[in-house]
Amino acid sequence: LPPTPAAAGGSSSVERHWVGLCVGRPWGAMSTQAECQKVGRDISFSASIERYDFTNDDEPSSGGVSTMKQILKARISLSSTGQHVQWTIRCSCSREVWSLKKRFSEFDSLHGVLSKCLVCMPQLPSKSAVRQFSEEYLEARKNFLNVYLADLCKRRDAMNCVETQLFFDLATHVAAFRQRCGLEVQQVAEVQEANFGVSSFAYDPTQGLLLLGSAERSVISRMDTKITNIKLPWEPSAPNLPSSQMSLWRQAPGNLRFEMVFRFRYSPTIASVALLQPTGSPAMGLCLCGLSDGTVGCATIAHQPGQQETNGQVLPLLRHTAGVAALVVDDAESWVFSASKDRQLFVFDTRRSQLLCQFPVDAPTTCMRYSQNEKRLLVGLANGTVVVWDTSVMPMTKVCSIPDRPDTSTSGPGIKLTGLDYNESSNMLFTASTASLMLWAVKAGPSGGSVWGRKVGTIFGVSGKPTCIAWAQSSRELLVGFGNGAVVIYEIDSGAPSYAWMAHQDSVVAMMWLDAPRRLLTASGDKTLKIWDFPSLRHGELVAQLDLGGAGSSDAPSFSMSSMLPGRSRTISGDERRASGSFSDPLGAGPSASASLTAAPAAAASSYRGYPSPSAPPLPTAPTRSTPAAAAPSPPAAGRGDP
């Protein structure tokens, strides 16, 4: 498809090339329709500037000094009073027409808020320091504002923002906006770290285990810790203040309540974590964390609940010459794959405690993904390329590089790969870099020996810094986390952003998508991990579509709130409070799961906060391996996706 033209008013253009593998055949035509409803509303709305008027907020005065003050206020735009221009906006939605009066400063405030969470916003005329009232200047500004409003009304993600709906006063004039919409993203739980910002996490929904890796985010705090740990001549030993922490949490049966099992603190910082649960021997599982000194910290899942150690153990014989950047595991073989900034890739066998192989890569590793079923290791590099390895036989072999030839638009110096996700069912690879978002089709030859990747789609000109990416198969949407804390949803068929919200106050460092319960986990440097519920209404189960373009229709599909339970709280002791913080759980007990989990006693926890949510089943739980009858899938829950 040809790139979309640049928006008027000087806004940056977003080129979209969602082209299928067959020539001239779009990618959307090659895939089936999305199973679940898209996030957010489809709003048919228009707004334009009708006229402008001059107003004066100051009371008339007869004194010469007061008159001079009014003249200065009328010319300086920093003053909130005095003579100014009011713009009359004509709005139309659901056959309702109304008018609003806004100052240019209100346009500027709205644009500033939307620019924080939306990508490629249309450009707004700059705010002048001196007010101008000439007819030519005001007519030019009126035309610019009309172009800005036209571009804003076309964007689905902008119209789904609460700030935009409040700006245009949609709830007052359109009945559909007076009630809660069931197609919005809802936060249902939050886990807080009291001391460090979350840098990585690993979650196993079948066992209900959540592993958090957190580290000092502030440069000043890290420098202060290093200086404090220096041994002075008169001291018997050097202080050992920790700068990172690895903590294991266990989910309570039937709800989103998490209890801390244990924690280990380290002097080096943690960049990534992984959960290793050997097949057939879950009791021998390991919690792993990549440290900045090149080692890999480890702790067994069967550790005594409530245990706290300042210096955790590390894996023997596994040491890089630089900090570990990424970790992935093979549960079937009990292998650990570690990549470091020293451009080395290690494979370690935890059963025999030996290093199996070591390979160099062309650039420092930024992210990794592992396909357990296909035995493929995908390594994202700082030069924008993805290296695919075959791990079916050790030593593993390199099968291909994506892209296979240099491409200055997607890889090379200055283009860093920041996130990747891989879908095994469709063999699709999704990558996020500082230059673009890309979609690749990973194909294999008849014998399976030759593997190559073909570019299917690209989005250029993404403003902001993508930090992580996830693919939602059920709704065919691409979820992208950004450095300012925003999460943006892209429609895979058009490549356009359809929904966005500010998920965190700091950079989104990692995310994980659970397709069956339609649930997203995001972690950030603001010391929180949040769990979000997405709408999961099937297309065939929708009774009434949200109609914002018809005659005053106010029927909107929404979740049933009848199953919301009263909250409850847990009070911790003074020692626990001093250790990490507080604990509260307004969510309360949720619906019981088909298979229960074993809840461990709470240790000195950071904090967990639950939120009331629509009626939703708990995260999927795994049946016991010893009972064959328990392996049958449970029936679908009402109003949610398949478990």
N, C-alpha and C positions, 0 to 999 in steps of 0.2 A: 504494500500500500504506500502511496506517496506520503511524505512527511506533511503533517498539518502546518498550515501557514502560521507565522508569528502573530500573536494577538496584537491588536492595535494598541497604541499608547506606549510602544517600546518594550513590551513584556517579552521575556525569554520564551523561545519556541520549544515545544516538546515533540521531538521526532518519534513517531511510532511506526515500526516495521514488523507488525505481527504477521509474517508471511509463512505459509505452511511449507512442508517438505516438497510438495509438488508445485511446479511453476504455475503462478497465477492463482493458486488455490489458497484462500485464507486459512489461518490456523484455527479459527473458530469453527469452520466447516468440517474439520477433521475430528472434532471431539464431540462428545455427547453433551446434552444440556445439563446445566448445573442441577444437582439433586435438591439443594436447599435454597431458601430465599436469600437474596442479597441483603447485606447489612444496610440499614438506612432507608429513607423514604425516596420515592420518585416524585419530585415536586415540579409542577408546572407553574412558574412564577416569572413575572416581568416587572421591571421598574425603570423609570426614565425621569429626567429632570424636566418639569413643566416650565418653571420660571424661577427667578430669583428676586428677592425683595431686600430693601435696606431697613434695618431696625436699629434702635438705639435704646440701651438698657439704662443709661444715666438719666437722672432727673435734670430738667433745665435749671440753670443757675444764672444769676445776673452778675456775679463778681467776675472781675477780669482774670484772677488766678484760677478760679474754677473753670472758666471757659477755656483757658489754655490747657488745663488738665484733660478736658473732654476732647480737645483737638488732638492731643498726643495719644490718648487711648484709642481714638478712632483710627490712627495710623499705625500703631504698634500691635501686631497680632499676638504678642505674648500676653496681653491683657485680656481677661475673660469678659470684660464689660466694654462699654462704649459702642460706637456705631460699627455694625458688621453686616455681613450678607447672610441671609437665610435662603436655603434652596428648598423648593417645593418638589417632592418626589411623588409621582403617580405610580401606585402599586396595583397589581392585578394578580389574583390567585383564586381558583375555584369560583370563577365568575363573580367574585367580590372585588370591588374597586374602591380604593381609599387613597387619601393623600397624607403625606408626612412632611414636616418641616425640620430640616437638619442643618447644622452648621458644618463648615468644612472640617473643623477640628474633630467632629464626631466621625466623619468619614476616615480621617487619619487615625483615630483610635481603633476603629474597626479593622482597618488595614493592618495595623501593627499587631493586633491579636491574631488575625487569621494567618499572617505571615509566619508565625511561630509554629503552626501545626500543618499548614498546607504547603504543597510544593508548587513552584512555578506560578505564583500569584500574578495577576495582571498589574501593571505598573500604575500607581496613583500619582497624579501631579504633585510636585513637591509643595510643601507649605512655606509661604513667603514670610519673611520677618516683618515686612512693612505691608500693611493692607493697601490694596489698590482697588479703586472703584470705577475705573474707566470701562466703558462699554465694550471695547475690543478685548480687554483682558478678561472680563467676566464671561463674554460669549465663548472665548477660547476655552476657559475653564469649564463652562457648561458642556461643551462638546466632549472634552476629556472625561468628565464625570459620566456622561451618557455611555461612552465606550466602556468605561470601567464597570458600570452597572450591568451592561449587556453581557460582558464577559463573566461577571460574578454570578449572574442568574443562570448561565448555562452550565455552571460547574455543580455537579451533584454533591461533591464533598463539601463545597462552601455552603450550599443551602442546607445541609444537614448539621451544620455547626449551630450550637445554641446561640452564640453571639450574633450570628447573621439573622436568626429568627427573632431575637429580641430587638435588633436594630430596625427591622422592618415591621415590628409589632404584629407578627403573624398570629399569635395566640388570641389577640383581641378581635381580629376580623375574620379568621378562618376557624371553624369549629373543630377541625381535625387536629389542630395543634393544641387544643385545650386539654387533651387527655394524653396519657402516656402511650408511646408507641412501642409495640412489642418487637420491632425490628432494630432496636438500638443495642449497642454493646453495653453490657452491665458488669460492673465489678462485683465479684461475689466473695473474695477473700484477699487477704494481704498478710504477708509475713515480713516482719521488720527485723533488721539487724541493728543492734544498738550502737556498735562501735565502728564498724567498717562498712564501706560501700560494696554492694554485691558485684563481683566481677564475672562469675559464671555459676551455672547450676546444672544439675542432672536430676531427672524425675522419672520414676518407674511407677506408672499408674496401676499396674497389676499387683505390686507388692505394697503400694502406698508409701514409698520411700522418696524423700526429697533431700538432695545433697546440695548444700550451699557453699560456695567459695567466695570469701569477701576479703578485701584488702584496703589499705589506706589509699584514698583517692586524691588527697591533697598533697601537693609537692612539698609544702612547708611541713606538714606532719611527718612525711617520710624522712625528710632531712633531719627533723628534730629527733626522730627515733634512732636514726643512724648515729647522730652525734652523741646521744645519750648512751648508746651501746658501746662507745669507745672506752676501753679500759685505761684508767689513769694510773700513774706509777704507784701511788699510795693505796690503791684499791686491791683487795685480795683476788677479786675476779671481776670480769667485765659484766655489766648489766645485760640482761637478755630480754628486752622489751619486745613483745610481738608486734608485727605489722600486718598480719593476715590471720584468717581463721577459717577452718573447715568444720562445718557442723552438719550433722545428720538429723533429719526430722522424720517422724512417722505419722502418717495420716490416721486419724481415728476412724473406726468403722462407721460407715453410713453418712458421713458429712465431710465438710472441708475444714475440719479442725486438725491442726498439726501440733505435735508435741516434740520438743527437742530430746533426742536420745543421748548424744554426746557431742563434744566439740574438741578440736585440737588446734592449737595456735602455733604459728611459725614466725620466725624472724624474717625470712624472705617473703616476698609478696606472692600471692596466688593469681595465676592468669587463667587457669581452666581446671575443671573437675570432671570426673567420670565415675560411674557406678559399674563395677564388674561383678556380675552374678553368674558364676559358672553353671552351665546347664546340668541339672541333676544334683547339684550340690549348692543350693542357695545359702546354706549356713557358712560356706567358705567364701562368701562375697567380700569384696574389698571396696573401700572408699578411697579414691585416688585424687591427687591434686598436683598440678604442675607448678613448680616453684621457680622463682627468678634466679636461683643459684644453679640451675641446671639439673636438680634432682626432682624426684617424684615422691611426694608424701603419700603414705598409705595408712589405713586403719581398717580392721576387720569390722564388718557389719555386726558381728556377734559380740562386740565389745559390751562391757557392763554398762547398763544405762546410768546416766548421770556422770560418767567419767569425764574429767577435764584435765588436759595436759598442756603444758606450755611448749614443750619441744616434742613434736610428733615424730614418728618413725618415717623412714624413707625406704624405697625399694633398693635392694643391694645391686651393685654392678650396673646400675642405670644412671649415668651422669652425663649431661651435656656440658659443653664449654660455654654456653650462654643460657639465658632463661628459657624455660619450656613455654611455648606459645599455644599448643593445642594438644589434647588427649582424646583418643577414642579407644574402644575395647572390642574384643571378640569374645562373647560369652561362651560360645561352644568350645573354643580352644584355650580360653583363659589367657589370651594375648593382650598386651598393652602396646598401642602405637603412640609414640611420642614424637613431636616435632618441635624444633627449637629455632631460635634466631641465628644459630650458627650454621644454618642450611644443612642440617643433618636430620635424618629420619630413622628412628630406632624401633625395633620390634622385640618386645621382651616377653618371655614365657614365665608367668607367675607360678606355675606348678613346679617347674624344675629350677626356677630362679636363675635363669641364664638368658643372655642376649642372643637372639636368634640371627638377626641380620642388621646391617646398617647401610644406609644409602644416602648419597648427597643429592640435593635438589638445587635448582638454578637460582632460587631466591629465597629469602626468609619466608617461613610458613606463617600464614595469618589465621587460617581456619581449616578444619577437617571434618569429613563425614564418612561413615562406614556403613556399607550395605551388608548386613549379616547373611541374607539369603543368597546374594549374588557373589559374595566374597570379593567385593570391590572396595578399595580405599581411595577416596577422592581428597586430594590435598590442594588447597587454595594457596597461591603464592602472592607475594607482594608485588610482582610484576604483572598481575592481572590474569595469569593462566591457571588452569586446573590440571593437575597431573593425576591420571587414573592408574592404579596398581591392581594387579591380580594377586590375591592372597590365598588362593586355593592350595598352592604348593609353596613351601618355604625352601630357599629364599624366594621372596615374592618378586614378581616381574612387572616392569613398567609397560603398559599396553598402549597408552596414547597420551597426548597433551591436547587440551582444549583451550584456545584454538590451536590447530596443528601448524599454523604458519603465522609469522608476525603480523599483527593488525594494530596500527597506531591508534585506532579509535577505541579499541577495547582492551588492549594490553600494551605494556611497554613501560618506560621510565615515567614515574609520576602517577601511574594508574594502579592503585592498590586494591586488591580484592578484599573486601571487608566482611562478606558473608556468603554462604552457599547452602542450598538445600537440594536434596535428591529424592525423587519419587520413584520407588521400585516398580509399581504397577504400570506406569506409563513410560519408564526410563527417561524421565525428563529431569534436567539439571537447571536449577535457578541460581543465578549469581548476582551479587550486588557489589559494585565497585565505586570508586570516587568519581567515575565518569558516566556510568550508565547502569541500568538493570537489564539483564539478559536472560534469555530462555534458550536452552540447548536440548537437542534430541540426541541421546547417547545410543548408538546402534552397534550391534555386534555381527560379525560374519557368520556364515552357516556353521562353521566348526566352533565358534565362540572364541577363537584365538585372537582375531583382529577386532579391535574396537575403535570407533571414531565418533566424533561429535560434530553435529551440524547446527549452525545457528538458526533458530526459528523466529525469535523476536527480540527487539531491542527498544529500550526507552532511553533516549539521550536527554541531556539538559535537565536532569533531576537536581533541583536546588536543595541545598542542605547536604549533609553527610550521612549516607546510609551506613548503618552499623551491623545489622543482621536482617535475615530474610527467612520467610517460612511460606510454604505452599498449602493452601486449604483446598483439598481435592473435592470435597462435597459441594462447595459453592463456586469452585473454579476462580478463586481469588488469590492474589499475591499480597502477603502481609510484610511490610517493610518497616523496621525500626530506625529512627534517626538519632543523631547526636544531641538534638535539643529536647529529647524526651517524647517526641510525637511518634505515633504509629499510623501509617497510611495504608489503605487498602486499595489495590489496583485491580480493575477488571481485566481478566486475561484475554477476553475477546476483543476489546478495544484498546487496551493499554493505557486507559485513562484512570486517574485517581477517582474513586467513587465515595470514599468515606475516610475521615481522619479524626483523631482525637489526641489530646495531650495525656498520655498514659503516665508519665513520670515527670519529675522536676529536674532530672539529670539525664544523661545519655542512656539510651536503651542498649545494654551490653549483650543481652541474649534473650531469645524467645523460643518457645516450643509450642507447636500446634497439635492438639488432640482432635482428630477428625471425627471419631465416633460420638463423643459427647459435645462436639462443637465448642471447644474450650481452648483458650490461649493463656499461656504463662509468659510473663515478661519480667525481666530483672533489670535493675538500673543501679547506677552509682549513688542514687539517693537513699540507699540502705533498705530498699524494699523489693520484694517479689510480689507481684499482683497476679491474680487469676481473674480472667474475664470470660463471661458467658456470651456466646453469639446466638442469634436467632437460628432455629433449626426446623422451622415449619417447612414441610414438604410442599412441593408445587401442587400436588394433587389434594392436599389436605387443607388448602387455604379456602376458607368459607367466603371471605369477602376481601378483595384486594383494596389496598389503600388508594383511594381515588382523590387526587388533589387537582384534577383538571375538569371534573364534572360539576354538576349543579349541587353544590353545598353538601357533598357526601362527607360524612364524618365517621364512617365505619372503618376502623383500623384494626388489623389483626393484633392481638395483644396476648401476653401470657396471663394465665390464671394466677391471681395473687391469694387464692383462698388457702393455699398450703403453707403460707409463711408462718413460721413458728416464732414465739417470743424468744428473745435473746437470753443469754445467760453469761455470767462472767466468772472468772476464776481468779482468786487472790493468791499471790505467791508470797513467800516469806521474805524477810528483810535481806537474808543472804543472797537469795535468788535475784532480788531487785538490784542489789549492789553489783551482782555479777553481770547482768546484761540488760535489765530494763523491766518492762511491765508486760502483762498478758491480759488480753480481753477477747471475748468471743460473743459478739452480739448475734451471730448467725444461729446458734443453737443447734439442736439435733436435727438432722435432715432425714429424708426417707431412707429406710434401711436398704442395704445392698443385698444382692442375691448371694454373695459370698462375703464373709466377714473378714476383717483384718485383725491382727493382733496388735493392740495398742501398748506401747512401752510407757513406763512411768516418765513423767516430765522431768527433765534436768533443768539446769540454769538456762532458761530460754532467753532469746532476744525478745521478740514479741510477735504475736499473731493477732490479726484483726479480721473478723468475718463481717460480711455485709449481707443484709436481706436480699434475697434473689428470687426470681420467678421460680415456679415449681420445676425442678430439674433433678434428674437422677444424680447420684454421686459419681465420682470418677470411676471408670471401669475397674473391677477387681478380678483377680485371677482365681479360678477354682483350684482346689488342692490337687496336686499331681497324683496322689495315691488313690483318688476316687475317680474311676472312669466316667461315672454318670454325671459328675459335676462339670465335665468338659463341654456339655451341650450349651449352645448360646442362649442367653436369657432373652425373653421377649422384649421388643422395643418399648421404651417408656413413652408415655403420652406426651406429645408436644416436643419431643427431643429426637436426636438422631439415634441410629442403631448403636447399642452398647459395644 
